[in-house]
Amino acid sequence: MMLSFFKWMGELEFSKALGASVWQFALIQALHLVCLAVFAGAILIVDLRLMGRALTDRPVAQVAREAQPWMIGGFLALVVTGVPQMMQNALREYYSIFFWIKMVFLLLALIYTFTLRRKVTLAGEANAVIFQTKMVGLVSILLWAMVAIPARLIGLFS
Amino acid sequence: MLMYIRSVFEWVNEFPSSIGIRESIYLYPAILTTHIVGMCTFAGLVIMMDLRLLGIGNTTTSISQIQRRLFPWQMVGFTISAVSGLVLVYAQPMRFWPNVFFWIKTVMMLVAAANVAAFHYGAYRTVAEWDNSIRTPLGAKVSGGVSIVLWALVIMSGRLIAYNWFQ
């Protein structure tokens, strides 16, 4: 069922049109990386604060509130520039183990970011850094790294 | 001068260690992925600081604090991406030499470094006067905006090195 969905996606006019223009596709790839940098910055600034490694004289909640628009904006831009890449290479993605590793960790990272991490960051009005908050920050960095690293490997091993 | 640089690239291209990395199935992708992780850390945190300079992000934190506290992590990211980037060039010098995007990237990095110097010896000298203010002086805004554009161009041209157009 999943295979037929990916086949259908690859056959769409939009996907074919993207594949026909190398410039267009390359530009989307390049923009995807810029969006990744913005998103990573917004994630890291909060995680480093949670871990007590940066901006420790600001409350976690404040750092998180200010980073949130850039995190969400960066993520949406990643989706907008990522989905066309997936559509154009639908079957390559389907048969790549790295694509599926990325998708599983993306799901886990999203759930984690909008549940536990969100709860801990928004509750952190005080400046205290404890073991639990350090772990929340570290796990967040590791989860998002596990999204970005296999993503780079899809194109290299296919 | 240009021919001298080219001969250095050609010379490195024949090093057994350069050929070894180039022909390794796993080493080259591993270094490339490390480069991306370093880039995310460096550029991501530089952009966070630039947004503060523009007065549109992280606005309740003072500029000197953002600068001081993020700098060590920016340097961690920079070191990872610089070392891995140099190894990538070391492994494939004659692939990079004729690539226009590689040279655009190199020039943009030099201009970005000049922008950092201009900020530190310019607008940042009076930071005590506007440290906590959302409204930053024009010099700081220009530095922040120029920095975002330049690092975006560095990232984009870096990605486009994969395409051998204009060769």
Boltz contact constraints between the chains, C-beta under 6 A:
constraints:
  - contact:
      token1: [A, 26]
      token2: [B, 160]
      max_distance: 6.0
  - contact:
      token1: [A, 26]
      token2: [B, 163]
      max_distance: 6.0
  - contact:
      token1: [A, 29]
      token2: [B, 159]
      max_distance: 6.0
  - contact:
      token1: [A, 30]
      token2: [B, 156]
      max_distance: 6.0
  - contact:
      token1: [A, 30]
      token2: [B, 159]
      max_distance: 6.0
  - contact:
      token1: [A, 30]
      token2: [B, 160]
      max_distance: 6.0
  - contact:
      token1: [A, 33]
      token2: [B, 155]
      max_distance: 6.0
  - contact:
      token1: [A, 33]
      token2: [B, 159]
      max_distance: 6.0
  - contact:
      token1: [A, 34]
      token2: [B, 152]
      max_distance: 6.0
  - contact:
      token1: [A, 34]
      token2: [B, 155]
      max_distance: 6.0
  - contact:
      token1: [A, 37]
      token2: [B, 40]
      max_distance: 6.0
  - contact:
      token1: [A, 37]
      token2: [B, 43]
      max_distance: 6.0
  - contact:
      token1: [A, 37]
      token2: [B, 44]
      max_distance: 6.0
  - contact:
      token1: [A, 38]
      token2: [B, 47]
      max_distance: 6.0
  - contact:
      token1: [A, 40]
      token2: [B, 40]
      max_distance: 6.0
  - contact:
      token1: [A, 40]
      token2: [B, 44]
      max_distance: 6.0
  - contact:
      token1: [A, 41]
      token2: [B, 44]
      max_distance: 6.0
  - contact:
      token1: [A, 41]
      token2: [B, 45]
      max_distance: 6.0
  - contact:
      token1: [A, 41]
      token2: [B, 47]
      max_distance: 6.0
  - contact:
      token1: [A, 41]
      token2: [B, 48]
      max_distance: 6.0
  - contact:
      token1: [A, 44]
      token2: [B, 44]
      max_distance: 6.0
  - contact:
      token1: [A, 45]
      token2: [B, 48]
      max_distance: 6.0
  - contact:
      token1: [A, 54]
      token2: [B, 69]
      max_distance: 6.0
  - contact:
      token1: [A, 55]
      token2: [B, 69]
      max_distance: 6.0
  - contact:
      token1: [A, 58]
      token2: [B, 61]
      max_distance: 6.0
  - contact:
      token1: [A, 62]
      token2: [B, 60]
      max_distance: 6.0
  - contact:
      token1: [A, 66]
      token2: [B, 58]
      max_distance: 6.0
  - contact:
      token1: [A, 70]
      token2: [B, 57]
      max_distance: 6.0
  - contact:
      token1: [A, 149]
      token2: [B, 33]
      max_distance: 6.0
  - contact:
      token1: [A, 152]
      token2: [B, 33]
      max_distance: 6.0
  - contact:
      token1: [A, 152]
      token2: [B, 36]
      max_distance: 6.0
  - contact:
      token1: [A, 156]
      token2: [B, 29]
      max_distance: 6.0
